[in-house]
Amino acid sequence: MSVQHKFLKQKSVGVIGVPFSGGQPRDGVDQGPLKIIEFGLLNQLQELEWSVKFDGHRDYTVMQPTSDPPVGKLLNARYVSAVTESVASSVSAHLKEGSLALTLGGDHSIALGTVSGTMSVHPDAGLIWVDAHADINTPETTESGNIHGCPVSFLLGIAGQIKEFSWIKPCLSPDRLVYIGLRDIDAGEKKILREHGIKAFSMHEVDKYGIAKVVEMAIEHVSPNCSRPIHLSFDVDALDPSVAPSTGTPVRGGLTFREGHYICEAVHETGCLVSMDLMEVNPSLEDDLAVYQTVTIGCSLVRCAMGETLL
């Protein structure tokens, strides 16, 4: 079945490799996009008849300030801000051309940039956040100070005034956000989700309703009758560690191989996908077999979101 892409001018995809790890403490996640490209993703997308634009991996280390002391609790704030502002520009440039934007991370702080870039071109877009974690801590509620656990609060405009992130405009409303796969949520984050009425499908709901019903409800929430563009932000730790072991914050009890792929297939079928992130693949954490397993799954999730089908 051929899907009509409602918000793209042509079947082209701009691929943005973001080898960046500054939003969290573990080395190696910056190697994720390099491995994903090395495993042939660009050719795989071309085989799906996408026109692929890829300008290579940018060296974001040149943006690292010589001094980056904590801002309140936040670590590496200036570095994260500079990188994500650059990513926002890259994403918006592809979208303005009418192409789909595909961002390969890197840690999930990068979504500060990807979602901001998407919303600057498609201000009514909905965000589907697939993750074991809500990443909605504020600078006040974060315990670790790692910004990969905070991006959604900045995008919603509930993070408060942080001078270092003054470029980020609140661009997301709670009714255009939905989570799938949550199972490791801080107490402060639970309070934020409740207070703002944010739709969240934890693994409890996946078990209760099944993935097909959960995805149907999630899509209808952020894009009623498939009327709005969709940004899909997929953290591989949403998958169970037995499926995708090579990631920085694995939590058991996650999505199965097929559940993860079904989400991507269903989003593709809407014809509304304009931007996708694949985040938190860390090739340095496990043995070669586990890395192969995680990277190949990352590639296949992207392919499913871009139209690969089983039949």
N, C-alpha and C positions, 0 to 999 in steps of 0.2 A: 504494500500500500504506500503510495507516494503522499507525503505530508506537504501541505501548503504552508510555507513559512510566512506568517502574517505580518511580521514586523521587520523583515529583511528585504533589501532591494535585490540581492542576488545570493546564490548559494556559495558564499565565500566566508571564510573564517580567518580572523586574525589571531594568531597564537602568541601569547605573551609569556615568556619564561621568566619567572621571578625567583632566582636562587638567593633567597633571603631567610635568615633564621633569627633576626634580632628581636622578634616578639616573644621569644621563649628561650630557656637556658641551654637546650641540648644542641650540640653541633650536629651537622649532617643533614638536617632537613633542607638546607640550601642546595644540597645535591639532588633533591627529588626531581626538579624539572629537567636537569641534565640527563638523568637516567631514563625518564619517560620519553624524551626525544631520542635518546640512544636506542631505545627499544622499538623505534620505528613508528611512533604515533603519527607523524606527518604523512608518511606514505599510506598508513591505514586510513587516514581521513581522505586522502586523494582517491583511494580505492572506493570510498563511499561517494565519490563524485563531488567532493567539496574542492573549491579553489582555495588553496592554503597560502596565507601570508605569514612568514616568520622571519623576523629580522635578527635572530640569534639571541642569546642570553645576555642581558645587560649586566655589566659589572656594577652592582649597587654598593660595593665596598667603598667606592670613591666618595659616596655620600656620607660615610660614617664620620661624625665630628671627632675632633681630637679629645674633646671633653664632653661627656654626656651624663652628668650626675642625675640621680633620681629626681623626678618631679613629683613631690609628694611620695606616694608609694611606687609610681610608675617607673619602670626600668627602660633604658634606651629610648626614651620618648622622642628625642630630636631625630635620632636615626630612623626610627619607625615612621615618624611623620614625613621626613624627606622622601623616603622610599615609596610610601603609600601615595603621596601626592603625585609622584612621577607615574606610578601605576594607574592612578585615576585618569591622567591625561592620555596614557596609551589606550586604555579601555574606551574612553569616550571618542578618541580618534577613529578607531575601528567601527564603532557603532554609528558615528556620523556618516561614514562611507556606506552604511547599510549592510555591513558585515556582522557576523556573530563574533563576539569576543570570547576567547578561551584563555583563561589564565591558569598557569601551572605553578604551584608553590612547592616549597616555601611554607612558612607557618601561616596560621589563619589570621594574624594581624593584617595580612595583605588585603583582606576583604574590606578594610577601611577604604582602600583605594579602589578595588574593583566595583564595590557596590556604589560608592560615590560617583564613579565614572559612568556606571549604568544609569543611575538616577538623574545625572546631568543631561542625558539625552532622552531618557524615557522616565519622566518624573512620576508616572503612575504605575511603574513596574511593581510586581510582587516579588518577594524574596522567599525562596524555599531553602532553608538552612538544614542540611543533613549532617548530623554530628552526634557524638556521645555527650557533648558538652554544649551548654547554652551560649557561652562566650558573651555574656551580657552583664558581667561585672562592671561596676563603675569604678572610677579612681578611688572612691571611698570604700566600696565593698570588697575590692580585690584583696586577697590575702598574700598572694605571691608577688604582685606588681608586674607580672608578665602580661604584655598587652595582647597576646593572642587569646587571652581570656576575656577581653573587654570590647572588641570592635562593635558589637551590636548596640551597646549603650551609646557610643558616639554617634552612630548612624541614626538612632532614634532621637538624639538630642537630650538625653537624660544624664550625660556624663558630667555636666557642669562646664564651666568656662576654664579650659586649659589652654594657655597662651600658645604652647607649642603645637597645638592641633587647631589653631584658629581657622585654618583653611577648610576644615570639615564643616559642611553645612548640614544641619539635621535634614535628612532627605527621605526618611522612612517613617511611616506611621504604623502603629501596632496592628491595624487591620490589614496591612499588606505584608505581614511577616508570619511565617509558619515554620515550626520545627518538626523534624522527623528523626527518631532514633535516640532521643535523650535518655541518659541513665546515670549520669554523674554530674549532679547539679549542686552548687554551693547553696547554703541556706539563704544568703543574700539574694542570689539569683532567683530562687523560688519565690521570694517576696516580690521581686520586680516583675516576674511573669504574672503573678496574681494581680498585683496592683494595676498593671497596664492591660489586663485582659488579653494577653498574647496567646494565640492558639499554639499549643504544643502537643505533639503526639510522641509520648515517651515509648520505650519498649513495651510498657504495659499495654498501651493502646494497640501497638503492632500485634502483640499476642492476642488481645481481645477481639479485634476486628479483622485481622489479616491485613497484609500489606496493600492489597488492591483497594480495599475500602478506605484505608488511611490516606493513600495517595490521592484517591478521588476527592476526599474531603479537603485535603490540603490544597490541591489545585483549585478547587471551587472557592476556597477561602480567599486566596490571593489573586485569582483571576476568574471571577464569576463568568460562567458561560464562555470561558477562554477569551475574555475581552481585553485583558491586559498583558503586556509583555512580562516575561518571567526571567528572573535571575536565579540560577541554581548554584548554591555554594555547598560543595560536597567535601567534607573532611573524611579521609579514609578511616579515621578511627570510629566512624559510625558503624563500620563493619566489625563483626566479631574478630578478636585477635587470631582466632584459628583460621580466618579467611585472609586477613590483611595484618600480619604480625609486625611489619617493619614501619612502625609509627611511634611518635614520642610519648603519647599518653593513652595507651591501650586500656580498654575497660571490657571485661568479659560480659557476655550476655547481649551481644550486639546483633546487628542485621546479618542475615545469611548472605551467601554469594548471590543467590537469586533475588532476594529482597532488595539488595542494593541495586542490582541491574534493573529490576522492575521499576524502581523509582525513575531511573534515567529513561527507560523506554516510554513510560507513561508521560513524562514531561515532553519528550520529543513528539509524541502523538498529538499534543495540543497545538503544535505549530506556533507556539508563543515564545519559545526559548530565544533569548537574545544574547545572554551572557552566562558563562559557566566558569566556576572555579573548581579546580581539583587540588586539594591542600593536604599538607602534613604527611606526605610520603617521605620517609627518612631512611635512605639506603644504608646508613652507617650502623644501624642498631642491631641487626640480626645477621645470621649467616647467609650465604649466597642463595640458598634455596628460598628462604623467607623473603629476601629482597626480590628475587625473581617473581615469587608469588604476588607480592604487594604491588610491584611496578606493573606487571601484566594485568592485574585486576584494575589498577588505575587507568591503564590504556583502554580496557574493555568497557569500563564505566563511561568514559568519554565517547567511545564509538557508539554505545547504545543511546546516549543523549543526542548524538548526531545522526542517528537513523539506522544503525545496524539492527537487524531483526534475526530471530532464530529461524524463521522460514522465509 
